[in-house]
Amino acid sequence: MANFQFQERSIKPGESCRVDMPISLLSNHIPVHLPVHILHGRRPGPVLFLSGVVHGDEIIGVEIIRRVRRLKILQHLRGTLLCIPIVNAHGFIARTRYLPDRRDLNRSFPGSATGSMAAQLANLFVQEVIARSHYGIDIHSATVHRRNLPQIRIIPGDESLQQLARAFRAPLVIEAPLRPGSMREAASNMGVKMMLFEAGEGLRLDDWSVRVGVRGILGVMRSLGMIPPAEKQTEHRQLEPLFASKSHWVRAPMSGLLQTTRTIGHFVEVAERMGLISDPIGDTSMEVRATHSGLIIGRAELPVVNQGDALFHVALTPKTEAFNTDPLFDEDEIV
């Protein structure tokens, strides 16, 4: 097993280290770095990267990656794990999705060494992380005041990614086309197999979403042969994820206060009642009804809404048993 080369560091088999790559200076000249935790196994295997906080207000990846790095099973790691819990440090500090120039980092890949701050950060990530990897999992959440059901997003028609998505065992897999400028597009163009994990709410941590993420990453690593198989096989309430290729937003028919009767994880039929919007004075109200049949995978959390606001995100899937926030695993499975 050879040493793993990362910039000027040479990491020996069985060793781990952290490399802080300079990004820029804040306006008060405090340096900002891109920290990469490198865990290099004793035996050969693929290189997998885990990234979080590409959008600065989507913080769930920080906790998921922290828990993964603490797991004792990584003592038996084959290959190399690259952990980047905070990609967009500027957005993380400011608690905002964007970089200081209001650019979306996930629309700035593959970037350039001489472009905007977003372009330079994207270029650094591509050259130093993606280019060294065979696989990647980028961790996101819904934006602020929205919440997502745990879900995996992959490019359509890729059988190897479909297999890894099944190994992740999130409730839902969406085969979504690549968006221009996204990390997924840059990785795909470089031949790197990458998945995107979405779960939870911006600027919030919920334990169920975190645990689904940790369990999913372990499932992918087992599928890739990077860690040993689980010692015990447990019966899970949902072994096979649902697959979808289309989704639709149900929008507010009027402004006012929203009361919901359905939430993420529920299946709805066309015209089924999902909530009620009433005006603050109480003179008028209007029901919110489903426009398509499918699974609710995202919803607005704020009750104050304006006409046209996106309220419920529905994936067009066949109906099965509804999901809820009961654990999809044994309590002792993950530390």
Contacts in CASP RR format, 6 or more apart in sequence:
PFRMAT RR
TARGET T0000
AUTHOR 0000-0000-0000
METHOD contacts of the structure
MODEL  1
MANFQFQERSIKPGESCRVDMPISLLSNHIPVHLPVHILHGRRPGPVLFL
SGVVHGDEIIGVEIIRRVRRLKILQHLRGTLLCIPIVNAHGFIARTRYLP
DRRDLNRSFPGSATGSMAAQLANLFVQEVIARSHYGIDIHSATVHRRNLP
QIRIIPGDESLQQLARAFRAPLVIEAPLRPGSMREAASNMGVKMMLFEAG
EGLRLDDWSVRVGVRGILGVMRSLGMIPPAEKQTEHRQLEPLFASKSHWV
RAPMSGLLQTTRTIGHFVEVAERMGLISDPIGDTSMEVRATHSGLIIGRA
ELPVVNQGDALFHVALTPKTEAFNTDPLFDEDEIV
1 13 0 8 1.000
1 41 0 8 1.000
1 42 0 8 1.000
1 43 0 8 1.000
1 44 0 8 1.000
2 13 0 8 1.000
3 10 0 8 1.000
3 11 0 8 1.000
3 12 0 8 1.000
3 13 0 8 1.000
3 40 0 8 1.000
4 10 0 8 1.000
4 11 0 8 1.000
4 38 0 8 1.000
4 40 0 8 1.000
4 80 0 8 1.000
5 11 0 8 1.000
6 19 0 8 1.000
6 36 0 8 1.000
6 38 0 8 1.000
6 128 0 8 1.000
6 132 0 8 1.000
7 19 0 8 1.000
7 21 0 8 1.000
7 128 0 8 1.000
9 17 0 8 1.000
9 19 0 8 1.000
9 38 0 8 1.000
11 17 0 8 1.000
11 38 0 8 1.000
11 40 0 8 1.000
12 40 0 8 1.000
13 40 0 8 1.000
13 41 0 8 1.000
13 42 0 8 1.000
13 43 0 8 1.000
14 40 0 8 1.000
14 41 0 8 1.000
14 42 0 8 1.000
14 77 0 8 1.000
15 40 0 8 1.000
16 37 0 8 1.000
16 38 0 8 1.000
16 39 0 8 1.000
16 40 0 8 1.000
17 37 0 8 1.000
17 38 0 8 1.000
18 35 0 8 1.000
18 36 0 8 1.000
18 37 0 8 1.000
18 38 0 8 1.000
19 35 0 8 1.000
19 36 0 8 1.000
19 38 0 8 1.000
20 33 0 8 1.000
20 34 0 8 1.000
20 35 0 8 1.000
20 36 0 8 1.000
21 33 0 8 1.000
21 34 0 8 1.000
21 35 0 8 1.000
21 36 0 8 1.000
21 124 0 8 1.000
21 128 0 8 1.000
22 31 0 8 1.000
22 32 0 8 1.000
22 33 0 8 1.000
22 34 0 8 1.000
23 32 0 8 1.000
23 33 0 8 1.000
23 34 0 8 1.000
23 89 0 8 1.000
23 120 0 8 1.000
23 121 0 8 1.000
23 124 0 8 1.000
24 31 0 8 1.000
24 32 0 8 1.000
24 117 0 8 1.000
24 120 0 8 1.000
25 31 0 8 1.000
25 32 0 8 1.000
26 32 0 8 1.000
26 90 0 8 1.000
32 89 0 8 1.000
32 90 0 8 1.000
33 89 0 8 1.000
34 84 0 8 1.000
34 87 0 8 1.000
34 89 0 8 1.000
34 121 0 8 1.000
34 124 0 8 1.000
34 125 0 8 1.000
35 84 0 8 1.000
35 85 0 8 1.000
35 86 0 8 1.000
36 82 0 8 1.000
36 83 0 8 1.000
36 84 0 8 1.000
36 128 0 8 1.000
36 129 0 8 1.000
37 69 0 8 1.000
37 82 0 8 1.000
37 83 0 8 1.000
37 84 0 8 1.000
37 85 0 8 1.000
38 80 0 8 1.000
38 81 0 8 1.000
38 82 0 8 1.000
38 83 0 8 1.000
39 69 0 8 1.000
39 74 0 8 1.000
39 77 0 8 1.000
39 80 0 8 1.000
39 81 0 8 1.000
39 83 0 8 1.000
40 77 0 8 1.000
40 79 0 8 1.000
40 80 0 8 1.000
41 77 0 8 1.000
41 78 0 8 1.000
41 79 0 8 1.000
41 80 0 8 1.000
42 77 0 8 1.000
42 78 0 8 1.000
43 78 0 8 1.000
43 79 0 8 1.000
44 78 0 8 1.000
44 79 0 8 1.000
45 78 0 8 1.000
45 79 0 8 1.000
45 80 0 8 1.000
45 224 0 8 1.000
45 225 0 8 1.000
45 226 0 8 1.000
46 79 0 8 1.000
46 80 0 8 1.000
46 134 0 8 1.000
46 135 0 8 1.000
46 224 0 8 1.000
46 226 0 8 1.000
47 79 0 8 1.000
47 80 0 8 1.000
47 81 0 8 1.000
47 82 0 8 1.000
47 132 0 8 1.000
47 133 0 8 1.000
47 134 0 8 1.000
47 135 0 8 1.000
48 80 0 8 1.000
48 81 0 8 1.000
48 82 0 8 1.000
48 133 0 8 1.000
48 134 0 8 1.000
48 135 0 8 1.000
48 136 0 8 1.000
48 137 0 8 1.000
48 220 0 8 1.000
48 221 0 8 1.000
48 224 0 8 1.000
48 226 0 8 1.000
49 81 0 8 1.000
49 82 0 8 1.000
49 83 0 8 1.000
49 84 0 8 1.000
49 129 0 8 1.000
49 130 0 8 1.000
49 132 0 8 1.000
49 133 0 8 1.000
49 135 0 8 1.000
49 136 0 8 1.000
49 137 0 8 1.000
50 64 0 8 1.000
50 65 0 8 1.000
50 68 0 8 1.000
50 81 0 8 1.000
50 82 0 8 1.000
50 83 0 8 1.000
50 84 0 8 1.000
50 85 0 8 1.000
50 136 0 8 1.000
50 137 0 8 1.000
50 139 0 8 1.000
50 217 0 8 1.000
51 84 0 8 1.000
51 85 0 8 1.000
51 87 0 8 1.000
51 125 0 8 1.000
51 129 0 8 1.000
51 136 0 8 1.000
51 137 0 8 1.000
51 138 0 8 1.000
51 139 0 8 1.000
51 183 0 8 1.000
52 58 0 8 1.000
52 61 0 8 1.000
52 62 0 8 1.000
52 65 0 8 1.000
52 84 0 8 1.000
52 85 0 8 1.000
52 86 0 8 1.000
52 87 0 8 1.000
52 138 0 8 1.000
52 139 0 8 1.000
52 140 0 8 1.000
53 59 0 8 1.000
53 61 0 8 1.000
53 62 0 8 1.000
53 85 0 8 1.000
53 86 0 8 1.000
53 87 0 8 1.000
53 88 0 8 1.000
53 89 0 8 1.000
53 91 0 8 1.000
53 92 0 8 1.000
54 87 0 8 1.000
54 88 0 8 1.000
54 105 0 8 1.000
54 106 0 8 1.000
54 138 0 8 1.000
54 140 0 8 1.000
54 183 0 8 1.000
55 88 0 8 1.000
55 91 0 8 1.000
55 97 0 8 1.000
55 98 0 8 1.000
55 104 0 8 1.000
55 105 0 8 1.000
55 106 0 8 1.000
55 140 0 8 1.000
55 143 0 8 1.000
56 88 0 8 1.000
56 90 0 8 1.000
56 91 0 8 1.000
56 92 0 8 1.000
56 94 0 8 1.000
56 95 0 8 1.000
56 96 0 8 1.000
56 97 0 8 1.000
56 98 0 8 1.000
57 91 0 8 1.000
57 95 0 8 1.000
57 96 0 8 1.000
57 97 0 8 1.000
57 143 0 8 1.000
57 144 0 8 1.000
57 202 0 8 1.000
57 203 0 8 1.000
58 97 0 8 1.000
58 139 0 8 1.000
58 140 0 8 1.000
58 141 0 8 1.000
58 142 0 8 1.000
58 143 0 8 1.000
58 202 0 8 1.000
59 92 0 8 1.000
59 141 0 8 1.000
59 202 0 8 1.000
59 203 0 8 1.000
59 204 0 8 1.000
59 205 0 8 1.000
60 139 0 8 1.000
60 140 0 8 1.000
60 141 0 8 1.000
60 199 0 8 1.000
60 200 0 8 1.000
60 202 0 8 1.000
60 204 0 8 1.000
60 205 0 8 1.000
60 209 0 8 1.000
60 210 0 8 1.000
61 85 0 8 1.000
61 139 0 8 1.000
61 141 0 8 1.000
62 85 0 8 1.000
62 86 0 8 1.000
63 205 0 8 1.000
63 210 0 8 1.000
64 139 0 8 1.000
64 210 0 8 1.000
64 213 0 8 1.000
64 214 0 8 1.000
64 217 0 8 1.000
65 83 0 8 1.000
65 84 0 8 1.000
65 85 0 8 1.000
65 139 0 8 1.000
66 85 0 8 1.000
67 210 0 8 1.000
67 214 0 8 1.000
67 334 0 8 1.000
67 335 0 8 1.000
68 74 0 8 1.000
68 83 0 8 1.000
68 214 0 8 1.000
68 217 0 8 1.000
68 218 0 8 1.000
69 83 0 8 1.000
70 335 0 8 1.000
71 214 0 8 1.000
71 218 0 8 1.000
71 334 0 8 1.000
71 335 0 8 1.000
72 335 0 8 1.000
73 218 0 8 1.000
73 227 0 8 1.000
73 228 0 8 1.000
74 81 0 8 1.000
74 227 0 8 1.000
76 227 0 8 1.000
76 228 0 8 1.000
77 226 0 8 1.000
77 227 0 8 1.000
78 225 0 8 1.000
78 226 0 8 1.000
78 227 0 8 1.000
79 226 0 8 1.000
81 221 0 8 1.000
81 226 0 8 1.000
82 129 0 8 1.000
82 132 0 8 1.000
82 133 0 8 1.000
84 125 0 8 1.000
84 129 0 8 1.000
86 92 0 8 1.000
87 105 0 8 1.000
87 121 0 8 1.000
87 125 0 8 1.000
88 99 0 8 1.000
88 105 0 8 1.000
88 121 0 8 1.000
90 99 0 8 1.000
90 100 0 8 1.000
90 117 0 8 1.000
91 97 0 8 1.000
91 98 0 8 1.000
91 99 0 8 1.000
91 100 0 8 1.000
94 100 0 8 1.000
95 203 0 8 1.000
97 104 0 8 1.000
97 143 0 8 1.000
98 104 0 8 1.000
98 105 0 8 1.000
99 105 0 8 1.000
99 116 0 8 1.000
99 117 0 8 1.000
99 118 0 8 1.000
99 121 0 8 1.000
100 117 0 8 1.000
101 116 0 8 1.000
101 117 0 8 1.000
101 118 0 8 1.000
103 116 0 8 1.000
103 117 0 8 1.000
103 118 0 8 1.000
104 118 0 8 1.000
105 118 0 8 1.000
105 121 0 8 1.000
105 122 0 8 1.000
106 179 0 8 1.000
106 181 0 8 1.000
106 182 0 8 1.000
106 183 0 8 1.000
107 179 0 8 1.000
107 180 0 8 1.000
107 181 0 8 1.000
107 182 0 8 1.000
108 116 0 8 1.000
108 118 0 8 1.000
108 119 0 8 1.000
108 121 0 8 1.000
108 122 0 8 1.000
108 181 0 8 1.000
109 122 0 8 1.000
109 125 0 8 1.000
109 126 0 8 1.000
109 181 0 8 1.000
109 182 0 8 1.000
109 183 0 8 1.000
109 185 0 8 1.000
109 186 0 8 1.000
110 122 0 8 1.000
110 123 0 8 1.000
110 126 0 8 1.000
110 181 0 8 1.000
110 186 0 8 1.000
110 189 0 8 1.000
111 118 0 8 1.000
111 119 0 8 1.000
111 120 0 8 1.000
111 122 0 8 1.000
111 123 0 8 1.000
111 126 0 8 1.000
112 119 0 8 1.000
112 120 0 8 1.000
112 123 0 8 1.000
113 120 0 8 1.000
113 123 0 8 1.000
114 120 0 8 1.000
122 183 0 8 1.000
122 186 0 8 1.000
125 183 0 8 1.000
126 186 0 8 1.000
126 190 0 8 1.000
130 183 0 8 1.000
130 186 0 8 1.000
130 187 0 8 1.000
130 190 0 8 1.000
130 192 0 8 1.000
131 190 0 8 1.000
133 187 0 8 1.000
133 192 0 8 1.000
134 192 0 8 1.000
134 193 0 8 1.000
135 164 0 8 1.000
135 192 0 8 1.000
135 193 0 8 1.000
135 194 0 8 1.000
135 220 0 8 1.000
135 224 0 8 1.000
136 187 0 8 1.000
136 192 0 8 1.000
136 193 0 8 1.000
136 194 0 8 1.000
136 195 0 8 1.000
137 194 0 8 1.000
137 195 0 8 1.000
137 196 0 8 1.000
137 197 0 8 1.000
137 217 0 8 1.000
137 220 0 8 1.000
138 183 0 8 1.000
138 184 0 8 1.000
138 194 0 8 1.000
138 195 0 8 1.000
138 196 0 8 1.000
138 197 0 8 1.000
139 196 0 8 1.000
139 197 0 8 1.000
139 199 0 8 1.000
139 213 0 8 1.000
140 196 0 8 1.000
140 197 0 8 1.000
140 198 0 8 1.000
140 199 0 8 1.000
141 148 0 8 1.000
141 198 0 8 1.000
141 199 0 8 1.000
141 200 0 8 1.000
141 201 0 8 1.000
141 202 0 8 1.000
141 204 0 8 1.000
141 209 0 8 1.000
142 148 0 8 1.000
142 198 0 8 1.000
142 200 0 8 1.000
142 201 0 8 1.000
142 202 0 8 1.000
142 298 0 8 1.000
143 202 0 8 1.000
144 201 0 8 1.000
144 202 0 8 1.000
144 203 0 8 1.000
145 201 0 8 1.000
145 202 0 8 1.000
145 300 0 8 1.000
145 301 0 8 1.000
145 302 0 8 1.000
146 201 0 8 1.000
146 202 0 8 1.000
146 298 0 8 1.000
146 299 0 8 1.000
146 300 0 8 1.000
146 301 0 8 1.000
147 200 0 8 1.000
147 201 0 8 1.000
147 264 0 8 1.000
147 298 0 8 1.000
147 299 0 8 1.000
147 301 0 8 1.000
148 198 0 8 1.000
148 199 0 8 1.000
148 200 0 8 1.000
148 201 0 8 1.000
148 264 0 8 1.000
148 297 0 8 1.000
148 298 0 8 1.000
148 313 0 8 1.000
149 171 0 8 1.000
149 172 0 8 1.000
149 199 0 8 1.000
149 264 0 8 1.000
149 265 0 8 1.000
149 295 0 8 1.000
149 296 0 8 1.000
149 297 0 8 1.000
149 298 0 8 1.000
149 323 0 8 1.000
150 170 0 8 1.000
150 171 0 8 1.000
150 172 0 8 1.000
150 197 0 8 1.000
150 198 0 8 1.000
150 199 0 8 1.000
150 200 0 8 1.000
150 208 0 8 1.000
150 209 0 8 1.000
150 212 0 8 1.000
150 213 0 8 1.000
151 170 0 8 1.000
151 171 0 8 1.000
151 172 0 8 1.000
151 173 0 8 1.000
151 174 0 8 1.000
151 197 0 8 1.000
151 198 0 8 1.000
151 199 0 8 1.000
151 297 0 8 1.000
152 165 0 8 1.000
152 168 0 8 1.000
152 170 0 8 1.000
152 172 0 8 1.000
152 173 0 8 1.000
152 174 0 8 1.000
152 195 0 8 1.000
152 196 0 8 1.000
152 197 0 8 1.000
152 198 0 8 1.000
152 241 0 8 1.000
153 173 0 8 1.000
153 174 0 8 1.000
153 175 0 8 1.000
153 176 0 8 1.000
153 184 0 8 1.000
153 195 0 8 1.000
153 196 0 8 1.000
153 197 0 8 1.000
153 198 0 8 1.000
154 161 0 8 1.000
154 162 0 8 1.000
154 164 0 8 1.000
154 165 0 8 1.000
154 173 0 8 1.000
154 174 0 8 1.000
154 175 0 8 1.000
154 176 0 8 1.000
154 195 0 8 1.000
154 196 0 8 1.000
155 161 0 8 1.000
155 175 0 8 1.000
155 176 0 8 1.000
155 177 0 8 1.000
155 178 0 8 1.000
155 184 0 8 1.000
155 188 0 8 1.000
156 175 0 8 1.000
156 176 0 8 1.000
156 177 0 8 1.000
156 245 0 8 1.000
157 175 0 8 1.000
158 193 0 8 1.000
160 193 0 8 1.000
161 193 0 8 1.000
161 195 0 8 1.000
162 173 0 8 1.000
162 243 0 8 1.000
163 223 0 8 1.000
164 193 0 8 1.000
164 195 0 8 1.000
164 220 0 8 1.000
164 223 0 8 1.000
164 224 0 8 1.000
165 173 0 8 1.000
165 195 0 8 1.000
165 241 0 8 1.000
166 173 0 8 1.000
166 240 0 8 1.000
166 241 0 8 1.000
167 216 0 8 1.000
167 219 0 8 1.000
167 220 0 8 1.000
167 222 0 8 1.000
167 223 0 8 1.000
168 195 0 8 1.000
168 197 0 8 1.000
168 213 0 8 1.000
168 216 0 8 1.000
168 217 0 8 1.000
168 219 0 8 1.000
168 220 0 8 1.000
168 241 0 8 1.000
169 215 0 8 1.000
169 216 0 8 1.000
169 219 0 8 1.000
169 236 0 8 1.000
169 238 0 8 1.000
169 239 0 8 1.000
169 241 0 8 1.000
169 328 0 8 1.000
170 197 0 8 1.000
170 199 0 8 1.000
170 212 0 8 1.000
170 213 0 8 1.000
170 216 0 8 1.000
170 241 0 8 1.000
171 212 0 8 1.000
171 238 0 8 1.000
171 241 0 8 1.000
171 242 0 8 1.000
171 265 0 8 1.000
171 323 0 8 1.000
171 328 0 8 1.000
172 241 0 8 1.000
172 242 0 8 1.000
172 243 0 8 1.000
172 244 0 8 1.000
172 295 0 8 1.000
172 297 0 8 1.000
172 315 0 8 1.000
172 317 0 8 1.000
173 241 0 8 1.000
173 242 0 8 1.000
173 243 0 8 1.000
173 244 0 8 1.000
174 243 0 8 1.000
174 244 0 8 1.000
174 245 0 8 1.000
174 247 0 8 1.000
174 297 0 8 1.000
174 315 0 8 1.000
175 243 0 8 1.000
175 244 0 8 1.000
175 245 0 8 1.000
176 245 0 8 1.000
178 184 0 8 1.000
178 185 0 8 1.000
178 188 0 8 1.000
179 185 0 8 1.000
183 194 0 8 1.000
184 194 0 8 1.000
184 196 0 8 1.000
187 193 0 8 1.000
187 194 0 8 1.000
188 194 0 8 1.000
195 220 0 8 1.000
197 213 0 8 1.000
197 216 0 8 1.000
199 209 0 8 1.000
199 210 0 8 1.000
199 212 0 8 1.000
199 213 0 8 1.000
200 206 0 8 1.000
200 209 0 8 1.000
201 301 0 8 1.000
208 325 0 8 1.000
208 327 0 8 1.000
211 327 0 8 1.000
211 329 0 8 1.000
211 334 0 8 1.000
212 328 0 8 1.000
214 334 0 8 1.000
215 328 0 8 1.000
215 329 0 8 1.000
215 333 0 8 1.000
215 334 0 8 1.000
218 227 0 8 1.000
218 334 0 8 1.000
221 227 0 8 1.000
222 228 0 8 1.000
222 229 0 8 1.000
222 230 0 8 1.000
230 333 0 8 1.000
234 329 0 8 1.000
234 330 0 8 1.000
234 333 0 8 1.000
236 328 0 8 1.000
236 329 0 8 1.000
237 326 0 8 1.000
237 328 0 8 1.000
238 321 0 8 1.000
238 323 0 8 1.000
238 328 0 8 1.000
242 295 0 8 1.000
242 315 0 8 1.000
242 317 0 8 1.000
242 318 0 8 1.000
242 320 0 8 1.000
243 317 0 8 1.000
244 295 0 8 1.000
244 315 0 8 1.000
244 316 0 8 1.000
244 317 0 8 1.000
245 316 0 8 1.000
246 315 0 8 1.000
246 316 0 8 1.000
247 297 0 8 1.000
247 313 0 8 1.000
247 314 0 8 1.000
247 315 0 8 1.000
247 316 0 8 1.000
248 291 0 8 1.000
248 292 0 8 1.000
248 313 0 8 1.000
248 314 0 8 1.000
248 316 0 8 1.000
249 310 0 8 1.000
249 311 0 8 1.000
249 312 0 8 1.000
249 313 0 8 1.000
249 314 0 8 1.000
250 274 0 8 1.000
250 288 0 8 1.000
250 289 0 8 1.000
250 290 0 8 1.000
250 291 0 8 1.000
250 310 0 8 1.000
250 311 0 8 1.000
250 312 0 8 1.000
250 313 0 8 1.000
250 314 0 8 1.000
251 308 0 8 1.000
251 309 0 8 1.000
251 310 0 8 1.000
251 311 0 8 1.000
252 258 0 8 1.000
252 277 0 8 1.000
252 288 0 8 1.000
252 305 0 8 1.000
252 306 0 8 1.000
252 307 0 8 1.000
252 308 0 8 1.000
252 309 0 8 1.000
252 311 0 8 1.000
253 277 0 8 1.000
253 286 0 8 1.000
253 288 0 8 1.000
253 307 0 8 1.000
253 308 0 8 1.000
254 277 0 8 1.000
254 279 0 8 1.000
254 284 0 8 1.000
254 286 0 8 1.000
254 307 0 8 1.000
255 277 0 8 1.000
255 279 0 8 1.000
255 305 0 8 1.000
255 306 0 8 1.000
255 307 0 8 1.000
256 277 0 8 1.000
256 278 0 8 1.000
256 279 0 8 1.000
256 280 0 8 1.000
256 304 0 8 1.000
256 305 0 8 1.000
256 306 0 8 1.000
257 277 0 8 1.000
257 278 0 8 1.000
257 279 0 8 1.000
257 280 0 8 1.000
257 303 0 8 1.000
257 304 0 8 1.000
257 305 0 8 1.000
258 275 0 8 1.000
258 276 0 8 1.000
258 277 0 8 1.000
258 288 0 8 1.000
258 300 0 8 1.000
258 302 0 8 1.000
258 303 0 8 1.000
258 304 0 8 1.000
258 305 0 8 1.000
258 311 0 8 1.000
259 275 0 8 1.000
259 276 0 8 1.000
259 277 0 8 1.000
259 278 0 8 1.000
259 303 0 8 1.000
260 274 0 8 1.000
260 275 0 8 1.000
260 288 0 8 1.000
260 299 0 8 1.000
261 273 0 8 1.000
261 274 0 8 1.000
261 275 0 8 1.000
261 276 0 8 1.000
262 268 0 8 1.000
262 272 0 8 1.000
262 273 0 8 1.000
262 274 0 8 1.000
262 275 0 8 1.000
262 296 0 8 1.000
262 312 0 8 1.000
263 296 0 8 1.000
263 299 0 8 1.000
264 296 0 8 1.000
264 297 0 8 1.000
264 298 0 8 1.000
264 299 0 8 1.000
264 323 0 8 1.000
265 295 0 8 1.000
265 296 0 8 1.000
265 297 0 8 1.000
265 322 0 8 1.000
265 323 0 8 1.000
265 324 0 8 1.000
266 295 0 8 1.000
266 296 0 8 1.000
266 322 0 8 1.000
266 323 0 8 1.000
267 293 0 8 1.000
267 294 0 8 1.000
267 295 0 8 1.000
267 296 0 8 1.000
267 319 0 8 1.000
267 320 0 8 1.000
267 322 0 8 1.000
268 274 0 8 1.000
268 290 0 8 1.000
268 293 0 8 1.000
268 294 0 8 1.000
268 296 0 8 1.000
268 312 0 8 1.000
268 314 0 8 1.000
269 290 0 8 1.000
269 293 0 8 1.000
269 294 0 8 1.000
269 319 0 8 1.000
270 290 0 8 1.000
270 291 0 8 1.000
270 292 0 8 1.000
270 293 0 8 1.000
271 289 0 8 1.000
271 290 0 8 1.000
272 289 0 8 1.000
272 290 0 8 1.000
273 287 0 8 1.000
273 288 0 8 1.000
273 289 0 8 1.000
274 288 0 8 1.000
274 289 0 8 1.000
274 290 0 8 1.000
274 296 0 8 1.000
274 311 0 8 1.000
274 312 0 8 1.000
275 287 0 8 1.000
275 288 0 8 1.000
276 285 0 8 1.000
276 286 0 8 1.000
276 287 0 8 1.000
276 288 0 8 1.000
277 285 0 8 1.000
277 286 0 8 1.000
277 287 0 8 1.000
277 288 0 8 1.000
277 305 0 8 1.000
278 284 0 8 1.000
278 285 0 8 1.000
278 286 0 8 1.000
279 285 0 8 1.000
288 311 0 8 1.000
288 312 0 8 1.000
290 312 0 8 1.000
290 314 0 8 1.000
291 314 0 8 1.000
292 314 0 8 1.000
292 316 0 8 1.000
293 316 0 8 1.000
293 319 0 8 1.000
294 314 0 8 1.000
294 315 0 8 1.000
294 316 0 8 1.000
294 317 0 8 1.000
294 319 0 8 1.000
295 314 0 8 1.000
295 315 0 8 1.000
295 317 0 8 1.000
295 323 0 8 1.000
296 312 0 8 1.000
296 313 0 8 1.000
296 314 0 8 1.000
297 313 0 8 1.000
297 314 0 8 1.000
297 315 0 8 1.000
298 312 0 8 1.000
298 313 0 8 1.000
299 311 0 8 1.000
299 312 0 8 1.000
299 313 0 8 1.000
300 309 0 8 1.000
300 310 0 8 1.000
300 311 0 8 1.000
300 312 0 8 1.000
305 311 0 8 1.000
END
